Amino acid sequence: MSEALNRDYLICEEIGRGRFGTVFRCTSRSTGDSFAVKSIDKSLTSGDSLDAQCLLMEPKILHLLSPHPHIIQLYNLYEDEAHLHMVIDLCSGEDLHNLIIANGVIPEAEARLLFTQLMRAVSHCHKCGVVHRDIKPDNILLESRNTVKLADFGSAEVVMDGEMMNGVVGTPYYVAPEVLLGREYGEKVDVWSAGVVLYIMLAGFPPFYGETALEIFEAVLRGNLRFPVTTFQGVSPTVKDLLRRMLCKDVSKRFSAEQVLRHPWITNEESGAGSS
Ligand SMILES: Nc1ncnc2c1ncn2[C@@H]1O[C@H](COP(=O)(O)OP(=O)(O)OP(=O)(O)O)[C@@H](O)[C@H]1O
């Protein structure tokens, strides 16, 4: 552990592990406040891989985005020979993935509350020129049962004035078709992924399904969006309309994050089966 980190924070128990690092709970020695510290093992990110370059970008991107109520905040950054230590907001340790597993589906009113927070975070990223590129339930942390924070900017990219990106980044169920087609793509890949997240919250299963990664990719590319009656009978037509506009293969017709936030399902709490 870095000396400066130990001087400023008391490092407590391990609370999680990812591919490149370990997350600990810590408390500030000056205020007693609790935080999480994510320590990235630099040896695992060495080399020229896209992963390595992006992971080292994560603190820069968090700095650019902070503060936002629904994005994990970076408070301090320390570096020693072996690690990069990021002191960030401490969440409950639960994420949207756990919540969906525990509940099967999320009632529409609750889904709207959490999804609106997610889209505010995504819209803020896009206004700052940041594309997350790996929006999925595991990266949406629960600060409490009714507050989410978007996390894990290890695959994110900064783009200038509508600049396009390339390279296959993301997770099979959530990846946008234009990424799979190897085309240049922009920030609307995040809108597609957030649409998949919303669908899963309401249905309990993904809109584009396959047994293998290849089968999932084929389903995504077909983009055949269905709302099985048995699952969606209690779900409002308004949210189905929003899902069609987010999970739209034609990027020029797909909503932007700002347009999603202006959709009636978000702005008009009374629309549809929200109170069910
Ligand atoms: N800010 C946080 N507050 C509380 N727990 C956290 C926080 N950040 C991460 N965790 C926990 O630590 C685990 C590891 O997080 P990390 O971001 O290193 O990796 P990951 O996103 O799960 O995986 P990978 O980096 O391999 O994709 C998470 O699954 C979560 O349980």
The ligand as a MOL file (V3000), in Angstrom:
LIG
                    3D

  0  0  0     0  0            999 V3000
M  V30 BEGIN CTAB
M  V30 COUNTS 31 33 0 0 0
M  V30 BEGIN ATOM
M  V30 1 N -17.5090 1.8740 -4.7360 0
M  V30 2 C -17.7540 0.6330 -4.2830 0
M  V30 3 N -18.4110 0.4400 -3.1310 0
M  V30 4 C -18.6650 -0.8340 -2.6690 0
M  V30 5 N -18.2900 -1.9490 -3.3260 0
M  V30 6 C -17.6190 -1.8090 -4.4920 0
M  V30 7 C -17.3270 -0.5080 -5.0380 0
M  V30 8 N -16.6700 -0.6780 -6.2110 0
M  V30 9 C -16.5670 -1.9970 -6.3900 0
M  V30 10 N -17.1310 -2.6870 -5.3570 0
M  V30 11 C -17.1880 -4.1450 -5.1980 0
M  V30 12 O -15.9430 -4.6800 -5.6220 0
M  V30 13 C -16.1350 -5.6080 -6.7070 0
M  V30 14 C -14.9720 -5.4330 -7.6990 0
M  V30 15 O -15.0840 -4.1890 -8.3430 0
M  V30 16 P -14.1930 -3.7790 -9.6000 0
M  V30 17 O -14.7090 -2.4820 -10.1080 0
M  V30 18 O -12.7520 -3.8850 -9.2640 0
M  V30 19 O -14.3760 -4.9480 -10.5880 0
M  V30 20 P -15.6210 -5.4310 -11.4400 0
M  V30 21 O -16.2270 -4.2650 -12.1320 0
M  V30 22 O -16.5440 -6.2500 -10.5710 0
M  V30 23 O -14.9410 -6.4080 -12.4240 0
M  V30 24 P -13.9870 -6.1190 -13.6610 0
M  V30 25 O -13.1420 -4.9330 -13.3730 0
M  V30 26 O -13.2250 -7.3690 -13.7020 0
M  V30 27 O -14.9190 -5.9240 -14.8080 0
M  V30 28 C -17.4980 -5.2670 -7.2810 0
M  V30 29 O -18.0990 -6.3910 -7.8450 0
M  V30 30 C -18.2640 -4.7620 -6.0550 0
M  V30 31 O -18.8170 -5.8760 -5.3390 0
M  V30 END ATOM
M  V30 BEGIN BOND
M  V30 1 1 1 2
M  V30 2 1 2 3
M  V30 3 2 2 7
M  V30 4 2 3 4
M  V30 5 1 4 5
M  V30 6 2 5 6
M  V30 7 1 6 7
M  V30 8 1 6 10
M  V30 9 1 7 8
M  V30 10 2 8 9
M  V30 11 1 9 10
M  V30 12 1 10 11
M  V30 13 1 11 12
M  V30 14 1 11 30
M  V30 15 1 12 13
M  V30 16 1 13 14
M  V30 17 1 13 28
M  V30 18 1 14 15
M  V30 19 1 15 16
M  V30 20 2 16 17
M  V30 21 1 16 18
M  V30 22 1 16 19
M  V30 23 1 19 20
M  V30 24 2 20 21
M  V30 25 1 20 22
M  V30 26 1 20 23
M  V30 27 1 23 24
M  V30 28 2 24 25
M  V30 29 1 24 26
M  V30 30 1 24 27
M  V30 31 1 28 29
M  V30 32 1 28 30
M  V30 33 1 30 31
M  V30 END BOND
M  V30 END CTAB
M  END
